[in-house]
């Protein structure tokens, strides 16, 4: 480890706009993506950074270099007073920095190069121990259906062994659908704008009824969704928005929409027609989609983190991620750190406390919505709906 620490002292951090990244830098960035399993996600690739930067003037990339070799890459979206967030927030299930094996880097030096004073991210994929001066507040796992060797059928057979009762029930639901309707079809790769919008509408209504922040309608988060849906994945373009649909008698009843890069698919929006909820369309869609991964040319189907109980039946907790919060020892960094930690006085160390839920709600609204009045409106509407739901 002493050798690594010595190497880290000669790392030079260089900040650039995406448009300034050279072909050689792009190539080394792509290499870092594939060098470790924890970094193999469309959300960490330079194409994603370029796509987000096309709709966001505050995106910067920080390269850590030793001579001509790039040993770290960090992308962020700068905000007011030097606070930086991961790219694509709130759809930032994975974030950097990407760090080459055998190196450690300084979070303070990296942020200083970008002119930033603090950083907050929930899904940092960086392994523990390689950030010299930063510690994770918490660690967890995301769920990924990963086919390393063999076929999709063999993968499902393995999941069947782990969850025989559940998988038997999923197959029963799938067969019942075939029996009750003339045609049941899984479609993929045909990104019809009206189908994507229908999916968004279902999800937006779901958010509204549950009292959650509506990422479909909020200004900043909707910009990310529209950017991805405008770039379609196909044979000529192996990076872009990708849609998988379940159709019954020709009608769309469920879908997954997200980002695909080559063999990797990361859905963000999962929604179904509430008028067909009794069919179990969401579960059937996921069952059939994983079953068809070979047809689609997929090796990984990333369900990200969260506590949705169904994920464990289809995917394993395969990628470790952490909550990373860092405040530089500058005036602004210190002020921001004091403000963030002051929430602890109200009990936010307990993740299930009212104060903790309020802070997460404020934080989520700040990420999704840039305008003040919609933020306040969203908070109070969400608070009232959640309160009514819990008391009903």
N, C-alpha and C positions, 0 to 999 in steps of 0.2 A: 504493500500500500504506500510505503514511503516513496517508491519510484513514481507511482501515479501522482502523488501530491506534488512532487518535483516537476513533473511534466505539466501539471495544471498551471503552474506559475508562469509558463511561457506561452499560454494561450492568449492570442490576440483576438478581441471581439470587434467585429465590424458590422455596423448597421447599414441596411440597404432597403430601398423600395423594391418591390417585386420586379418591376420593369428593369431594374439594374442588375438582376441576377444573370450571370454569364452561363453559357452552355456547360462549361466545366463545373461550375458551382451547382447547377441544376443536376448534373449527372452524379456528383458526390452526394447530394441531398437524397436522390433516389436510392443510392447505395445504402445510406444510413437507414432508410425505410425498410429495406429488406435484410439488413444485417442482424436484427434481433426480432424475435416473434412479437415482443411487446410493442414494436413500432409499425407492424404491418397492418395499417389501416388507411383507407382513403382520406381520412380526416387529417393525416399527418403528412400527406404528399404535397409536393410543390404545386401540383395542379389545383388542389383545393385552396391553397393560399392565393394563387393567382385569381381564382374565381371569386373569392371573397373580396380581394383587393379591387376588383373591377366595380364593386358597389360600395367600397369603404375607403375613404381617403386616409385613414389613420393606421393602415396596416404596415408593419415593418418586420423585416426578417433580420435576426442577429446571427451571424456566422462566428463560430469559435474556430480559430485557425492555429495550427502549428506549422509554420512555413507555408507550403502550398496545400497542405492537407486540411480539410474541414473535419473537425472532430466534434462539433456540436451545431445544431440548428434550432433556433427558437423563433416562433412567429407569434405575434400578438397584435391586438387592436388597441391602440392607445386611447385614453379617455381624458376627461377633465382632470387637471391637477396631477398628471403623470401616473394615473392608475391604468394598468393594462390588464386586459382579459384575454382568454384564449380565442383563437379564430372561430368564427361561426357560432358563438354563443347566442342562444342557449343550446344549440345543437353541438355542443363541444364534449361529447362523450369521451373523447380522447384528446389530449394535448401534450405538448412537449415540456421541456426541451428534449430533442433527440441527442444522445451522447454516445460516441463511439466507445466500444469496449476497451477497457484499460485506461480510461481517462476520468478525471474529476474536474468539475468546473465550479466557478464562483457565481452564485446567483446575483450577488451584489454587482460584480463586474459586468455581468451580462446585461442586467437591467440598466446600468449606468450608460452602457454603449448606446442603448436605445433612447436615452433621455427619460427613462421611466423611474418612478419612485416606489411603486408597490405592484404586487401581482396577486391575483386570486383566481384559482381554478379548481374544479371539482374532479376532473378525470385525468390527472397527470399520469402518463404511462411510463415516465422515467423510473428506472429501478431505484430502490432505496440504496443510499450510501454513496451515490455518485455526485450529489450536490453537496459541495463542501460546507456551505454555510446556511443550509435550509433543511428543515425537517417537515415531514408530512404530519398534518393534524390527525389524519386517520387513513386507513388503508382498507380496500375492499377488492371485489372481483367483478368482472363483467362476464356475461355468458355468451359463448361463441360456439356455434355448430361448425366444427372444424373437421374436414376430411383430410387427414394427413396421407393415408394410403387406403387403397380399396375404393369401394363404390358408396354411393349414397344409401343404397339398400343395406349394405353391410353396416354403415354407420347407424341407421335406424334400428337394425337388429341389436346392436350394442346398447342403444338407449332402451330398447324393449326389455333387455335383461335387467336393467337397473330399475325400470318402472313398469313392470308387466301389467298391472291392473289399469293404470292410466293409459298406457299405449293401446291396450285392448279396447278401452272405451273410445279413444280417439279414432281408431280404425272402424269401430262400430258406427260412429257418427258419420264418418266419411262414406261408408257403404250405404247407410240409410239415405244419404243425400242422393246417391246414384239411383237408388230404388224409387224414391219419391218424385224425381224430376226427369224430364226427357233428356236434357243435356246438362252436364256439369263439366265446366271447362276451366283449366288453369291457363291463363295467358301471361306472358312475360315479355318485356322489352318493347312493347308497343305503347309509347308514352303519349296517349291521347290527352290533350289539354283538358277536355271536358271531364274525363275520368279522374284525372288528378284533382281537378277542382271539386268534384263530387266527394272524393276522399277527404279533402280539406274541410268541406262543409260538415260532413259527419263528425270529424274530429273537433271542429270548432264548437258544434252543438254539445258535444260531450264535455268539453272544457267548461262551457257556460253552465251546464246543469250541475256539474260537480263542484263549481266554485274555484277551479284551478285557473291559473293565468292562461289566457287564450293566446298561445304562441302563433296561431294561424293568422290572427287579426292584428296583433301588436306590430307596430311600425318596423322595428329593427329585426325581429325574428322573421316576419313575413318577407322581408327583403332577402334573407338568406334562402328561404324556401323557393322564392321566385327565381333567384339566381341559379339554383341547382336544377329546377324544373325547366329552365330555358336551355340547358345544355344536355342533350339527350345522349345516353350511352347507345352505341351501335358498333357495327363492325369497323367502321372508319374511325370512330372516336371511342377509345376504350376507357374513358373517364367521363362520367356525367350522371344525370338523374336516371333512375331505373324504377320501373313500376311492375309489380306482380299483382295480378287480379284473379279473383275467384268469381266466376260467372255461373248463374243458374238460369237455364232457359234463355240465355242471351243477356240477362240483366246482371249488372255489377252488384255483388252483395258484400264483398270485402276486398281489401287491398293493402299492400305494403309499398310505400314510396320512400326512396332514400338515395344514397350515393353508391355508385358501383365503380370500382377500379379493377379491371381485369377479372381475376377469379374471386374478388372480395366484394361482398355486398353488405352495406350497413343501412338498414331501413330506419328512418326517423319517424314516419307517420304510419301508424297501424290503425285502421278504422274499418267499421262494417256498418251495413244498413240496419238501423235499430228495428225496422219492421220485420227483419228476418233473424232477430237475435235468438229465437228458439231453435234455429238450425245449428247453432254453434259455429257460425261462419269464420270467426277469427281463428279458432283452433284448427278447423279443417284446412283453412288457407295455409297456415304454418306447417301442418303435417304434410300437405301435398307439395308445398314449395320445397321443403327439405328433401322430400322423396324425389323431386325433379332437379336437384342440384347438378347432377351429371348432365342432364339435357341443357341446362342453362350455362354450363361451363363454370360453375362455381365450386370453390374449395372451402370458402368460409361464409357463413351467414351470421352476422354479428347482431346479437340481441341486446348488446350493451349491459349496463348494470340496472339497479333498481330492485324493487322487492316484488315484482309481478311473479306470482307463484308458478305460472305455467312455464316460465323460461327453463327451470331446472329439468323439466321433462324432455326438452328438445336439445339442450345445450349444456355443456359443462362450464363451471367457473374457471375459465382458462386464462384470462388476462388480468393481472393485478394493476390496480390504479389507486391513486391517492389524492387526497384533498391537500392542495399546496397553497399556503398563504405566506407571503413574504413582504416585509416592509423594510426598505433600505434605511440606514442610519442617517437620513437627511432630514431637514426640517419638515418637508411635506410628507415624507415617508413616516416619520415619527408621529405627526398629527393624525395621519390616516390610521396608523396602528393603534393609537390611543382610542380613536373613535370606534374602531372595530372591536377592540377588547373591552370597551366600556359596556357592551351588551352583556358581558359575563356577569355584571352586577345584577342583572335582571334574571339570571338563571339560564343563559344560553349554553352553558356547558352540558346541560341535560338536553339531548337531541329531541326529546319528546315534550319539552316544556312549551308553554304558550309563547314565551319570549323567543325561543329558538325558532318556532314556526313563523312568528312575525318577522324575524330577521330574514329567514329564507324567502318569505313572500316579498318583502321589500327588495331583496337582492334580485330575485327572479324578475320582478317588474322593471327594475333598473336596467337589467340586461336586455329585456325584450322590447321595452318602450323608451324612447328618448324624450317624449313630450311629457311635461309635468302633469297637466290635467288628466290625460288618459291614465297616467300612473296612479294618481289619487283615486280616480273613478274605479280603476281595476282593483285596487286594494280594498276599498270599502264594499264593492259588489261581491268580491270573492269572500271577504270576511263574513258578510251577511248570509251568503249562500251556504258556506261551510257551517256556520252557526245553526242555520235552519235545518241542514241535513243531519247534523249530529243530534238535534233535539227532536227530530221527527220519528 
